Amino acid sequence: MLEKKTTDLESAVLVGVITQQQKEDKVQEYLDELEFLTYTAGGEVKNRFVQRIDLPNPKTYIGSGKMEEIAAYVKEHEVGAIIFDDELSPAQQNNIEKLLKIKVLDRTGLILDIFAQRAQTSYARTQVELAQYEYLLPRLTGMWTHLERQRGGIGMRGPGETEIETDRRIVRDRISLLKKKLKKIDRQMETQRGNRGALVRVALVGYTNVGKSTLMNVISKSEVFAENKLFATLDTTVRKVVIGNLPFLLSDTVGFIRKLPTQLVESFKSTLDEVREADLLLHVVDISHPNFEEHIASVNETLKDIDSVQKRTIMVFNKIDQYEHELIEEDDLVTIKTGKHFTIADWKRTWMERLGDNAIFISALNRENMEEFRKRVYNEVRDIHVSRFPYNNFLYPENLDAYSEDSN
């Protein structure tokens, strides 16, 4: 897939705030992710603005001095959009638009826009459209004329492109219609899941862009779309997989992210039924990311929201080929060793040690340690299957080595 040329990208600036609850290093980390989101949406970040503030300004989120600084930069460099890392209130968004005369987005609006781009099936498009309308409903005042003036680009896809009615009742009616449509599709998908028989169900879960689709392709020998962008996969893909002679169903689900919009969690709950109904979760983690522990916590929070955090889980630490750690010089007596200095061997001796066999370290891209991974998944799926059908015990040997590589 060809990347857009830099000249085709929409220019944007990012804004974050340092508070008592959100320290500077954390703000920069969130802005790094926001920049990747902006790139995924088709934008190019020209600059970042960070302000230290006790409480966000109720009118413009940031202080007047910082707003003047941003306004001068925006005018001088002809920036097309300003994107805030936290969710803005409808009043704040409207006030900032009036001051800067450019498109104003927050993290939620940006993620919704990416979902609108990535939705391929009618089901996914309906889910995203519902989430967008629920997000836009309280923001209708003064918004439609602004959208009409600046069509296209980041944040303008989906209903914002075509909807010109300003009447709240029309939007509420549309939300009601979309919810009815989703209920109908949900019933159809529930029937489809019921028709899959008694095969063990395994679901890939994890933070966005950790390599779930790449792993799916390796395990199932299929061609699921994979790309180094956030939310490359929206529609759940289900494949029948056989390891040894043991069949099971493997599903690749939408990636999670910090500060995931509540509208998306709600509208995609039916898609996450694949996770809820799974017998085994493969929680894929990008161990090369410096903040992978926080990613794990974010995924677990979402799993908690859909009552799936207690399911059988294998932690799959992916991208070991990309993992790098910082070194401490031998004569350095000041620097304290932290996680960023750990080798993978060091990490295995931390809390990961308690996971035992439920921690696997692989590179799906380079197919490193995939045989160990296959054996671990086989053993877990076999255990679930045999507990469900004890009379099938003799069909599946406890040791996967009983099968040759060519038979898989």
N, C-alpha and C positions, 0 to 999 in steps of 0.2 A: 504494500500500500504506500503510495507516494505521500510524503509529508508536504504540508503547505509551505510555500516560500515565505520567508520572513516578511516580505512586502505585503503579503496577503493577510497577515495576522492583524487582528484588531488591538490597538494599543490600550494599555490599562495601567493603573497604579493601584497598589495594595495598601491597606491601612490596618494596623493592629494597635492594641493598647496594653501597656504594662500596668498591672494593678497589684494589690496586695495578694490576690488569689492567683495571679498569672505573672510569673517572673519573666525577665527579659529573655533568657535562653529558651523558655517555653514559647514565648511569642515568636521568636525567630524560627523555631521549629514549625509552628503552625503556619507561618507565612511561607516557609519552604513548600509545605504541602499545598497551600493556597495557590502558589505560583504554578505548581504542577497541575492543579485543577484548572487554572486559567489557560495553560498551554493545551490541556486536553480539550477545553471548550473552543479552542481556536483563537486564543489571545496571546499577546506578547507583553510581558510586564516590563514597563519602562523604569519604574522606581517604587520604593517602599517607604512608607511613612509610619513611624512608631511614636506614640506619645505616652509618657508616664502620667497617669491620672488616677485619683482615688476612686472616683465614681464616674461612669460615662455621662456625658452631658445629655439631659433628657430631650433637648431640642435637636442637636446635631451630632450626638455621640462623642465627638471630640471637641476640644476647646476652640475658641474663636481664633486664637493666634495660629494654631496648627491648621485650621481651616483656611485662613488667608494664605498660608505658605503653600498649601496644596492647590488653592485656586490659581495662584501665580504660576506654579509649575504646569498645571493643566492647560492654562491659556498659552503659555510660551511654547510648549511641546505638542499642542493640539492633540491631547489625549482623549480617547473616545469613551472610556469608562473608568469608574472608581469602584473598587471591590473591597468591602469590609470583611474582616475575618469572623466577626460575630454577627448574630442576627440583629437587624435593625427593626425598630418599631415602624409601623406605617407612617407615623408623624415624622420620625427622624429621616426616613427615606425621602419623603416629600420635601422636607425643609432643605435637605442637602441638594436635591435636584434643582430647587429654585436658586440656590446660591451658586452652584457650579455650572448649571446649564449643560450637564452631560449625564450619561446613563449612570445610575447608581444601583449597585448590586450588593448583596451580602452573601455570606458563605452558602446559606440555604438556597438562595436564588440561583447561584452558580451551579451547585450540584443538581438542582432541578433541570437546569438548562442542558447539562451533560447527559442526564438521563433522557431528555427529549431527543437529543441527537442519537443516542445509542439504541433507543427502543426500536426493534425491528418488527416484531409481531404485533398483531392487533391487540393482543392481551397486554403486552408490555406498554404499548402506546396508551391504552385506556388507563392503566395504572398511573402512568406518569401524568397524563392529562388531569386525572382526578387530583393528584397531589399538587399540581400547578394551580388549579382553580381554587383549592382550599387555601393555598398560600396567598393567592392574589385577592381573594374576596375582601379581606379587611383593608386592602391597599387600593381599592377602586377609586377613591377620591383623588382626582387630579391625575390619575395614572393613564387613562385611555388616551387623552389628548397627547400626553407625552409619548406614548407608544406609537401613536399615529404619526408623530413628527419624526421619530427615529426608529424606523423599522429595520429588522435584520440584525445579524450579529449576535454576540453573547447575550443571553438572557431574553432574547426576543423570539425564540422558537416556541412551538406549541400554540396554546390558545392565545398568547399575546400577539401572534402574527395575524390572526384572522378575526379575533373577537373585537368588535367595536361597540357593542352595547354597553352602556354605562349603568344599566339598571341592575341592582343587586338581586332582584327577584329572578331575573333571567339566569344569572350565574348560579344561584342556588338551585334552580330547576335543572340546570346542566349537571351540577354535582349529584343531585338526586338520580338523574338518568344514568350517569356513569356508574354510580354505586349499584344500581339495579343490573346494569350490563355486566359488571364484575361478578355479582352474585350468580348470574346465569353461567358465566364462563367457569366460575369456581365449581359449580355443580358438575359441569362437564369434565373438568380436570380431576375432580374427586372420583368420578366414575372411571376415568382412565387409570388413575392410580390403583383403584380397586381391581381393575382387569389385569394388572401385572402379575397376579398370582402370589405365591408365597415366597418368592425369592427374597433373600436378605437385601436390605436397602442400605446403601452407603452414600453419604453426602460429603462433598468437599466444601468446607467453610473456611473463612479467613478474611483478613483485611484486603482491601482492594490492591491489585497489582503485586500479589505475592507469588504468582505462578500457578494458580489453580488450574487454569485452562491448559497450560503447557503440560502439567501433570496428568490432566484428563486425557490429553492426546497420547501421552506415553503409555498410560495404563490400558486405555481402550482401543489404541491403534486407530483413532479416528482423527478428524480434522476440525476440531472446535476452534473458533476464531480466538486468537491470542495476540495481544499487542502490548507494547510497553507504554500504556496509558492507563489512567484510572477508569474503572468501570467499563473495561472492554467487553465484559459479559453482563447482560441484563436478563436475558431469557434463560430459564433453567434448561439445561441440556441433560438428558438421561440416556445412558448407554448400558447395554448388557455386556458385562465383562466376565471372562472366564480365566481363573488362575488355577493351573493344574487342570483338573476337570470340575472345579467348583464354580458354578455360575452365581453372579449376584448383579444387582442394579447399582450403577454409580451415577450420581447427579452432580453437576457443576452449578453452583448457585451464585447469585449476585454478591459482589464483595462488600464488606462493611467499611465504615470509615468513622473517625471521631466526629462528634457533633453531627451525626446523621440526622437530617431533617425528620421531625416527627411525622410530617405528612407522608414521607416516603416509607417509613416503618409501617405506618397504618395501611397504606395502599398496596404495599408489597408483602403484607402478611400472608396472603394466599400463596404467593410464589414461595415464601419461606415454609409453606406446608411440607415441602420436600425435606426440609431440615427437621421439622417437628415429627414427621413420620419415619425418619431414618432410624435404623437399628444401630448404626455406627457412624460417628463423625470423624473425618480426617481433617483436623484443624491445621491448615497450612500456614506457615510463618516464614516471612522473609528474614532470615537470621542476619543477612548482610545489612539490614537497615539499622541505624544506630538506636532507634527507639522501638525495636521490635517487642519489648516487654509491654510497652503501653499499647501497642497494636493488639497484643493478646488480651489485655484487659478490656479494650474497646469491643472486641469480638465477643468476649464472655458476657459483657453487659447486654449486647443485643441478643445473645442466646438466652440470657436470663429473661429478657422481655418476651420471648416467644416460648418460654418454659422448656428449654432444651439444654440448659447448662449442665444438667446431671447425666446426660447420655454418655454411653461408652464413647471414649474419645482417644484417638491416637494423635499425638502432636508430631507434625511433620515439619521439621526445620529445613526449609528449602534454600537454595542459592548458596550452598557452602563454597562453591567455586568463586563467588564474589566477596566472600567474607574477608575483611581486613581488620586488624587491630593495631592500636597505637603502641609504640614501644617506649619504655622508660630506660633512659641511660643508666648504666651501672653506678656512676658517680652522682646520680640525681637522688638526693636524700630528702627532697621537699615534696615532689609529686606523689600523691596518694593513689595507689592502684584502684581503679574502678572498672566497671563493665567494659568501657571502651578500650581497656588494655588487655582484656581477656582473650585468650585463644579459645577455639572451640572446645579444646580439651579442658580448659579452665571452666567454661560454661557448664560442661557436663558434670562438674563437681559441685555446682551450686544447687539451687532448688530443682534443677532439671534431674538431678540424681534421684529424687523421690518419684519421678515418673517411671523409672525402671524401663521395662520393655516398651512402654508407651511413648517413648521419645525416639524418633528416627531422624537421621541427618542425611540429606540427599541433595543432589543437584538434578532437577528434572530436565533442565536444558541439556546438560552434558551426560545425563543418565548415570551419575555416580551413586553408588550404594542402592541401586534400584532393585537388585536381587534381594538384599536384606529387607527392603521395603515390601516387596511382593510377599515374602515369607511371613512378615508380621501381619499384613492385611489378610493373607490366607488363613493364618491361625485364628485370628479374631472372627472372621466371617464363618469359618468352620465351626468354632465354638458356639456361635449364635445359631447356626443351622442345625447342629446336632442337638442342642438343647431344645429346639423346636420340633425336630423330627429324629428322635433317638434311634429309630429303626434304620436310619440312613448312615449310621456311624461307620459301617464297614466300607461305604462307598468312597470316603475321603480320608486318606492316610493322614496321620498327625504330622508327618514330615513331608514337606513339599518337595524335598530332594528325590522323592520316589518318582517324580516326573522329570523327563528330560526338558531342556530349554526349548527344543524344537516343538514340543507338544503344547506350548502355551501360546 
